[in-house]
Amino acid sequence: MLVNAPHPVLACAAAIEAALGEVADIEPAFMRTSEKADALLALARLEVQLSALRLRIMAAADDVAVDAGARDVASWLAHETQASPQACRAEQHLAVALNARWARLGTAVAGGSVNLLQARVIAGALDELPGDLDPELLVQAEQHLVTAAGEYRPDQLRVLGRRILDVIAPEAGEAEEAKQLAREEERALETASLTLTRRGDGTTRLTGLLPDAAAVRLATYLDAFTSPRQQAAPTPQHRARGQAFVALLEHLDPTKLPMHGGDATTVMVTIDRDALTRDLATAGLVGVDDKITAAQARRLACAAQILPVVLGGKSEILDLGRTRRHFSPAQRKALRLRDQRCRGENCTIPAPWCEAHHWRPWSKDGKTNLADGVLLCSHHHHRAHDPRYSTERMPNGDIRFHRRT
């Protein structure tokens, strides 16, 4: 017997490394089709088996971390191999689960019949089962999911795992599903977040995490704005929803929002008296270091809770406008009944998705009445306030837009 013979695992690793070295220069293009297929399947199985062996060693390698002074073996391995710490930690968690709790699953992974992605999903589903579950049912659940791995992808196994009690114990499944959904909904609400990051180019990046139910409602509302649009060149969904989100904010009734600083939520815009009637001019948003175009200010005044503050030559306030420059609910109903749709020429957007527009702008003493009001969809409302376009009212009440030359 050789005293210094390497451990069988190290000998295995050396043999694999040597075998890989022998084929390193082999050109796969010259393999027959059947050989490529066989090689891909065999290597996939071997890759799983190698990973399973590494996990088995990780589960027993606390002493490696102790000797190195590392927090745990995952941290040590990430440092030594320049791998992702998060990935190594996930592997360590899976290694412990396969070694301590889910032996059948561990055996299947070691044999190559269950890959690591499937194993993570199965272990996660089993860990989510109630702690007071009958041990026999726990065994059945593990066996069923391990067998199902031969037919289902990880995403499909995740769905099956969430309903595994419905399969093996229907009488317990419904009650547990209700508890699980309650836990998920509670976690979803607790982890909900929304961040607004200025990009410095006139746009703000919105990043959020919402409960599924809220996300479905938001998607439904946004699609309500975008679904009836008819465009020559279809807009990608993410852009259409972005534009719809802007329109949705402008359709909110400020009088129904919570009080903000002692008053209903109001946007105050300061603008020079002379700039008010010019196309190429800017207006300031009170409270933030931002500006918008005079055309945008005039468009917002049609519908938003905007309070125009008109300034004189020395920035003295000449006029503190009225927030009732926008149409009342009763007037909007009357406009919808009268116009039925967007009055942009050849536009078919229905009235509920339209905005009330002052034919004669409030900056030019326009009146907020039915005679001076017209319904326009978001697209045509922006165009009506775009200085690059002129407008013409047709005999039938529609509005025709002309690109200025």
Buried (B, 14 or more C-beta within 10 A) or exposed (E): EEEEEEEEEEEEBEEEEEEEEEEEEEEEEEEEEEEEEEEEEEEEBEEBBBBBBBBBEBBEBEEBBEEEEBEBBBBBBBEEEEEEEEEBBBBBBBBBBBBEBBEBBBBBBBEBBBBBBBBBBBBBBBEEBBEEBEEEBBEBBBBBBBEBBEEBEBEBBBEBBBEBBBBBBEEBBEEBBEEBEEEEEEEBEEEEEEEEEEEEEEEEEEEEEBBEEEBEEBBEBBBEBBEBBEEEEEEEEEEBBBBBBEBBEBBEEBEEEEEEEEEBBBBBBBBBEEBBEBBEBBBBBEEEEEBBBBBBBBBBBBBBBBBBBBBEEEEEEEEEBEBEBBBEEEBBEBBBEBBEBBBBBEBEBBBEBBBBBBBEBBBEEBEBEEEBBBBBBBBBBBBBBBEEBEBEEEEEEBBEBEEEE
